[in-house]
Amino acid sequence: MTKKTLDVDYTSRPVDAAGRKSTLSMFMVMLGFTFFSASMWVGQQLAAGLNFSGFIWALILGGIILAAYTGALGYIGAKTGLSLDMLSKRSFGIKGSYLPSAMISFTQIGWFGVGLAMFAIPVAKELMGLEVTPDYMPWQGYLMVAIAGILMTASAYFGIKSLTIVSYIAVPAVAILGTVAMILAIKRGDMGLVEQFAIGSKDLGIIAGAGLVVGSFVSGGTATPNFTRFAKSGKIGLITTVIAFFVGNSLMFLFGAVSSIYAGGNDIFEVMLNLNLFYMAVLVLGLNIWTTNDNALYTAGLGLSNITGWSKKSMVILSGIIGTVAAVWLYWNFCGWLNVLNCTLPPVGIILIISYFTGKKDFMQEPTTQVNWWSVAGVVAGAVVANLVHWGFPAINGMAVAAVLYLIGKKLS
């Protein structure tokens, strides 16, 4: 009984009524989850290839697809009170769940490391005047990575309570300061937003742009149940997820797009530097990365705990150490691989969605199956197709293949 009481993150059991959070808290956590600095890079690509109307339509179309996917997972997490890993036990089997747990943990540790370097490298350059290249970074830069890694790991260690506190601070700060800086940048420009967007080759189609929007967060969005399971109802889990993904992602894309067309950079940090707002830039960049990195470590901790049987807190510490030590290398060498891995997680999510809505009673019972090989085959085949087939939306291609294989297996069994 004591062990269960101390497990405030409900690592291996459904979240009960006492563990549920307010709607505002859930909204803040989910917004903090979607405030992802790497999405600004996608905003830069969208601005380079689309005019303003095309940019907006790509956001809407991609946002609808992403919100439908994450919203369904958000609803399932809130309705069952189960984490991604506990849901996977019911869809993939007890040992079969090790596959999605390993995939999500590996990916999130990688993004955690990249996020640390995304903060430390530009701040070290500006604050200390350091020269940083893929082959060399002074010790001061590594020190900044270490300090940021320790702080972010410490807050993730305390679980959902800490994530909520950080989100309450970071979400309004990033939204307000980022919007103010963006407006100031537009005012300093010679042309309005629509005219500025029109400059360039504009060789990206709306469908391709929407594909970038979906791909930017569809892998991280697979971990949505880890957070929405604390919502008071399935309806609240669904609504907060859909709104957060529309608002949060759109802001990040807009910050990145405006940064590139007015300042030539790829994120709001560079815009603020050009506006002589260095300390505000550090604050916005730091808080932005902190919220996403804490969610990444939390997810990795849950996944590794499912595989090893060790506590979530010890796995958060291990994940933080690995991500911090490898951060600089990951930043320069691993972003391409992380984008490949992003295509492996949507098949996991779609199998969870289908298995829940075709067998809700099974999700209310303890799993007994060791491995559902059709689910495993669906994820492997879906990941291969998503990475190799370049027609349409890679994530949707992978989900379609995974869904077909899973349904065939369910019919045969």
C-alpha positions in Angstrom: 0.0 0.0 0.0 2.8 2.4 0.9 4.5 1.7 -2.5 1.4 2.6 -4.4 0.9 5.7 -2.4 4.4 6.9 -3.2 4.0 6.2 -6.9 2.5 9.6 -7.8 3.3 8.9 -11.5 1.3 5.7 -11.6 4.1 3.9 -13.4 2.4 0.4 -13.4 -1.2 1.1 -12.6 -4.1 3.3 -13.9 -4.4 6.8 -12.6 -7.2 6.9 -10.0 -9.5 9.7 -9.2 -7.1 11.1 -6.6 -4.4 11.5 -9.2 -6.4 13.4 -11.8 -5.5 17.0 -12.5 -7.5 20.1 -13.3 -8.4 21.0 -16.9 -6.2 24.1 -16.8 -3.2 22.0 -15.6 -3.7 19.5 -18.4 -3.9 22.3 -20.9 -0.7 23.8 -19.7 1.1 20.5 -19.7 0.0 19.7 -23.2 0.9 23.2 -24.5 4.3 22.8 -22.9 4.6 19.5 -24.6 3.9 21.0 -28.1 6.2 24.0 -27.5 9.0 22.3 -29.4 12.0 24.4 -30.7 12.7 22.0 -33.6 9.3 22.9 -34.9 10.7 26.3 -35.7 13.0 24.7 -38.2 10.0 23.3 -39.9 8.4 26.8 -39.9 11.5 28.0 -41.8 11.1 25.3 -44.4 7.4 26.2 -44.8 8.2 29.9 -45.2 10.8 29.2 -47.8 8.5 27.0 -49.9 5.0 28.6 -49.5 3.3 31.9 -49.7 1.3 33.1 -46.7 -2.0 31.5 -47.8 -0.3 28.3 -48.6 1.5 28.4 -45.2 -1.9 28.8 -43.4 -3.5 26.0 -45.4 -0.6 23.7 -44.7 -0.9 24.5 -41.0 -4.7 23.8 -41.1 -4.5 20.5 -43.1 -1.5 19.1 -41.2 -2.9 20.3 -37.9 -6.2 18.5 -38.5 -4.4 15.2 -39.2 -2.0 15.6 -36.3 -4.8 16.6 -33.9 -7.0 13.6 -35.0 -4.1 11.2 -34.2 -3.0 12.8 -30.9 -6.6 13.6 -29.9 -7.5 9.9 -30.2 -4.5 8.9 -28.1 -5.3 11.6 -25.7 -8.8 10.4 -25.3 -7.7 6.8 -24.7 -5.1 7.8 -22.2 -7.6 9.9 -20.2 -10.4 7.3 -20.5 -8.3 4.4 -19.3 -5.8 6.2 -17.0 -3.1 4.1 -18.7 0.4 5.3 -19.9 1.6 4.5 -23.4 3.6 1.5 -22.0 0.6 0.1 -20.2 -1.6 0.5 -23.2 1.1 -1.3 -25.3 0.9 -4.3 -23.0 -2.7 -4.7 -24.0 -2.1 -4.2 -27.7 1.4 -5.8 -28.1 1.5 -8.2 -25.2 3.4 -8.0 -22.0 6.8 -8.7 -23.6 5.7 -7.4 -27.0 5.3 -3.9 -25.3 9.1 -3.8 -25.0 9.3 -2.9 -28.7 7.2 0.4 -28.5 8.8 1.2 -25.1 12.3 0.9 -26.5 11.4 2.9 -29.6 9.8 5.8 -27.7 12.6 5.8 -25.1 15.4 5.8 -27.6 13.8 8.6 -29.6 13.0 10.8 -26.7 16.5 10.5 -25.2 17.8 11.5 -28.5 15.6 14.5 -28.7 16.5 15.4 -25.1 20.1 15.6 -26.1 19.5 17.5 -29.2 17.4 20.0 -27.2 20.2 20.6 -24.7 22.6 21.4 -27.5 20.0 23.6 -29.2 20.0 25.7 -26.0 23.7 25.5 -25.0 25.4 26.1 -28.3 23.7 29.4 -29.4 23.8 30.8 -25.9 27.5 29.9 -25.5 28.2 31.6 -28.8 26.5 34.8 -27.8 27.2 35.0 -24.1 30.9 34.0 -24.3 31.7 34.7 -27.9 32.8 31.1 -28.5 33.5 29.6 -31.9 31.6 26.4 -32.2 31.9 23.9 -35.1 30.9 20.3 -35.6 34.5 19.3 -34.8 35.1 21.6 -31.9 33.4 23.2 -28.9 35.2 24.9 -26.0 34.8 23.5 -22.5 32.5 26.4 -21.5 30.0 25.1 -24.0 30.1 21.6 -22.5 29.7 23.1 -19.1 26.6 24.9 -20.2 25.2 21.6 -21.6 26.0 19.8 -18.3 24.3 22.5 -16.2 21.2 22.5 -18.4 21.1 18.7 -18.4 21.3 18.5 -14.6 18.5 21.1 -14.1 16.2 19.5 -16.7 16.8 16.0 -15.4 16.1 17.1 -11.8 12.8 18.6 -12.7 11.8 15.5 -14.8 12.8 13.3 -11.8 9.8 14.7 -9.8 7.3 13.6 -12.4 4.0 15.1 -13.4 3.9 17.6 -10.5 7.2 19.1 -11.7 6.1 19.0 -15.3 2.9 21.0 -14.4 4.9 23.6 -12.5 7.4 24.1 -15.3 4.5 24.3 -17.8 2.7 27.0 -15.8 5.8 29.1 -15.9 7.0 28.4 -19.4 3.8 28.4 -21.5 2.7 32.0 -20.9 6.2 33.3 -20.9 7.1 31.7 -24.3 3.8 32.6 -25.9 3.8 36.2 -24.8 7.5 37.1 -25.2 7.7 35.2 -28.5 4.7 36.9 -29.9 5.9 40.4 -28.8 9.3 39.7 -30.4 7.6 38.5 -33.6 5.5 41.6 -33.8 8.5 43.9 -33.3 10.4 42.0 -36.0 7.5 42.6 -38.4 7.3 46.3 -37.6 11.0 46.7 -38.3 10.7 45.1 -41.8 10.0 47.0 -45.0 7.1 44.9 -46.0 4.0 43.3 -44.4 3.8 39.7 -43.5 1.9 38.6 -46.7 4.4 40.5 -49.0 7.4 39.2 -47.1 6.1 35.6 -47.4 5.8 36.1 -51.2 9.6 36.5 -51.7 11.5 33.4 -52.9 11.0 30.4 -55.2 7.9 29.0 -53.4 8.4 25.5 -54.8 6.6 23.6 -51.9 3.1 22.3 -52.4 0.4 22.6 -49.7 0.2 18.8 -49.4 4.0 18.5 -48.9 3.9 21.4 -46.4 1.1 19.6 -44.5 3.3 16.5 -44.5 6.1 18.5 -42.8 3.6 19.7 -40.2 2.5 16.2 -39.4 6.0 14.8 -39.4 7.2 17.5 -37.0 5.5 16.1 -34.0 3.7 12.8 -34.9 6.4 10.7 -33.2 6.4 12.8 -29.9 2.6 12.9 -30.1 2.5 9.1 -29.8 3.5 9.7 -26.1 0.3 11.7 -25.5 -1.4 9.1 -23.2 1.5 9.5 -20.7 0.2 13.0 -19.9 -3.6 12.9 -20.7 -4.1 9.9 -18.4 -4.1 12.5 -15.6 -7.1 14.4 -17.2 -10.5 14.1 -15.3 -12.3 12.5 -18.3 -11.8 11.3 -21.8 -13.5 14.4 -23.2 -11.1 16.7 -21.4 -8.1 14.6 -22.6 -9.4 14.9 -26.2 -10.2 18.6 -26.1 -7.0 19.8 -24.3 -4.9 17.7 -26.7 -6.5 18.9 -29.9 -6.4 22.6 -28.8 -2.9 22.3 -27.5 -1.6 20.8 -30.8 -3.3 23.4 -32.9 -2.2 26.4 -30.8 1.2 25.2 -29.7 2.4 23.8 -33.0 1.0 26.8 -34.9 2.9 29.2 -32.7 6.1 27.4 -33.1 5.8 27.2 -36.9 4.9 30.9 -37.0 7.8 31.9 -34.9 10.2 29.9 -37.1 8.6 31.2 -40.3 8.7 34.9 -39.3 12.3 34.4 -38.0 13.5 33.2 -41.4 11.7 35.8 -43.6 12.6 38.8 -41.5 15.9 37.9 -39.8 17.3 35.1 -41.9 17.4 32.8 -38.9 15.5 29.6 -38.1 14.1 30.4 -34.6 12.8 33.2 -32.4 16.1 33.3 -30.6 17.8 34.9 -33.5 15.0 37.4 -34.0 15.3 38.5 -30.4 19.1 38.9 -30.8 18.6 41.1 -33.8 16.1 43.1 -31.6 18.8 43.4 -28.9 16.7 41.3 -26.5 19.5 38.8 -25.5 18.3 38.0 -22.0 14.7 37.6 -23.2 15.9 35.4 -26.0 17.8 33.1 -23.5 14.7 33.0 -21.3 12.3 32.1 -24.2 14.7 29.5 -25.7 15.5 27.9 -22.3 11.8 27.6 -21.2 10.7 26.4 -24.6 13.3 23.6 -24.6 12.8 22.8 -20.9 9.1 21.9 -21.2 9.7 19.6 -24.2 12.8 18.0 -22.7 11.1 17.3 -19.4 8.3 15.6 -21.2 10.9 13.6 -23.3 12.7 12.4 -20.2 9.5 11.6 -18.4 8.4 9.4 -21.4 11.8 7.8 -21.7 11.7 7.0 -18.0 8.3 5.3 -18.2 9.4 3.3 -21.2 12.7 2.0 -19.8 10.9 1.2 -16.5 8.5 -1.0 -18.4 11.4 -2.9 -20.0 13.7 -3.2 -17.0 11.2 -3.3 -14.1 13.3 -0.6 -12.3 11.7 2.6 -11.0 10.7 5.4 -13.3 12.8 7.9 -11.3 16.0 5.9 -11.7 15.3 5.5 -15.4 14.8 9.3 -15.7 18.2 9.8 -14.2 19.8 7.3 -16.5 18.1 8.8 -19.5 19.2 12.3 -18.5 22.8 11.2 -18.1 22.9 9.5 -21.5 21.2 12.4 -23.2 23.5 15.0 -21.5 26.7 13.1 -22.2 25.8 12.6 -25.9 24.1 15.9 -26.4 26.7 17.7 -28.6 27.3 14.6 -30.7 23.6 14.0 -31.1 23.1 17.6 -32.2 25.7 17.4 -35.0 25.3 13.8 -36.1 21.9 12.4 -35.1 19.2 14.8 -36.2 18.8 12.9 -39.5 18.5 9.6 -37.8 16.0 11.0 -35.4 13.8 12.0 -38.3 14.0 8.5 -39.6 13.0 7.1 -36.2 10.1 9.6 -36.1 8.4 7.4 -38.8 8.6 4.3 -36.6 6.3 5.5 -33.9 3.0 6.4 -35.7 2.4 2.7 -36.5 2.5 2.1 -32.7 -0.1 4.8 -32.1 -2.5 3.6 -34.7 -2.4 0.0 -33.4 -3.2 1.3 -29.9 -6.1 3.3 -31.3 -7.6 0.5 -33.3 -7.1 -2.1 -30.6 -8.8 0.1 -28.0 -11.8 1.0 -30.1 -12.3 -2.6 -31.3 -11.9 -4.2 -27.8 -12.5 -1.7 -25.0 -13.2 -4.5 -22.5 -9.7 -5.9 -22.9 -8.2 -2.6 -21.9 -10.0 -2.7 -18.5 -8.4 -6.1 -17.6 -4.8 -7.1 -16.9 -3.1 -8.4 -20.0 -2.1 -12.1 -20.3 -0.8 -12.4 -23.8 3.0 -12.4 -23.9 3.5 -11.2 -27.5 1.0 -10.1 -30.2 3.1 -10.9 -33.2 0.7 -9.2 -35.6 1.1 -5.9 -33.8 4.9 -6.3 -33.8 4.8 -7.1 -37.6 2.6 -4.1 -38.2 5.1 -1.7 -36.5 8.1 -3.1 -38.4 6.4 -3.1 -41.8 4.8 0.3 -41.2 8.2 1.8 -40.2 9.8 0.4 -43.3 7.1 1.7 -45.6 7.1 5.1 -43.9 10.8 5.5 -44.5 11.1 4.1 -48.0 7.8 5.2 -49.7 8.1 8.9 -50.6 4.6 9.4 -51.9 2.0 11.2 -49.8 2.4 11.5 -46.0 5.1 9.1 -44.7 3.5 8.8 -41.2 0.1 8.0 -42.7 1.6 5.5 -45.1 3.2 3.7 -42.1 0.0 3.8 -40.1 -2.0 2.4 -43.0 0.3 -0.6 -43.3 0.4 -1.2 -39.6 -3.4 -0.9 -39.3 -4.0 -3.4 -42.1 -1.6 -6.0 -40.7 -3.1 -5.6 -37.2 -6.7 -6.0 -38.4 -5.7 -9.1 -40.5 -4.2 -10.6 -37.4 -7.2 -9.8 -35.3 -9.5 -11.3 -37.8 -7.4 -14.5 -38.1 -7.2 -14.9 -34.3 
